[in-house]
Amino acid sequence: QVQVVESGGGLVQPGGSLRLSCTASGFRVNEYNMGWFRQAPGKEVKEREGVSCMTRSGGSAQYADSVKVRFTISRDNTKNTLYLQMNSLKAEDTAMYYCAVGTSDYCSESWSEKSYAYGIRFGGKGTLVTISS
């Protein structure tokens, strides 16, 4: 069965860190461009935000301006898992975080200027990140 399962979410104080994991089954994480998007509480689906993405070669990563410098996307091919390291977390980072598996159009040039859903083939069920003191 082809799917991705996210984990690693939780409640963290502002300034803290979390590492999200996206474990793939039925395919290899280095076969597709992949990434993360999020939906904040009270926001609609159309307001989802692309957070970060990585090309299947691993040679290119992109980030939303709101998370640049603070978040880092990576993957471990041996564990078939994509990660999102989140540091210096802020209240506005509170959201459900979803892993995305995309086509070759996903994570292409000017990714952050496009809809979060552009090029996504499918995603997971998400993991909740709450930043609060």
Residue, then its C-alpha position, 0 to 999 in steps of 0.5 A: q500500500v502506497q502511503v505516508v505516515e507523519s509523526g513527531g508532533g506535540l506541544v512545545q513552548p515558544g522557542g523550542s524545537l520539534r522534528l517531524s517524520c514522514t515514513a513512506s511505504g510502498f515507494r522510496v522517498n528518493e523516487y519523488n519530490m516531497g515536502w511539507f505543508r500545514q493548516a493552521p487552526g481555524k483556517e480553511v483548506k484553501e489557506r494551507e501553506g507550503v512549508s518546505c520541499m525537497t527534490r527527489s535528487g536531494g539536491s534542492a530544497q525550498y522553504a516558505d519565507s515564514v520558516k526560512v532559517r528556522f526549519t530544515i528539511s532532510r531525508d534518510n533513504t535507509k529509513n525511507t523517511l522524510y524529516l522536518q526539523m523545526n527550531s525557534l518555534k513560534a505560536e504562529d507555527t501551530a498547525m497540522y503538518y502534512c507530508a506531501v508526495g509530488t510529481s516532477d512539477y512539485c518543488s519546481e522553480s518558484w514553488s513558494e509562489k504557487s498553491y501549496a497543492y501544486g504538483i502534489r499527488f497525495g499526502g498523509k493524515g498529518t501530525l499536530v504541532t502546538i506551540s504554547s506556553 
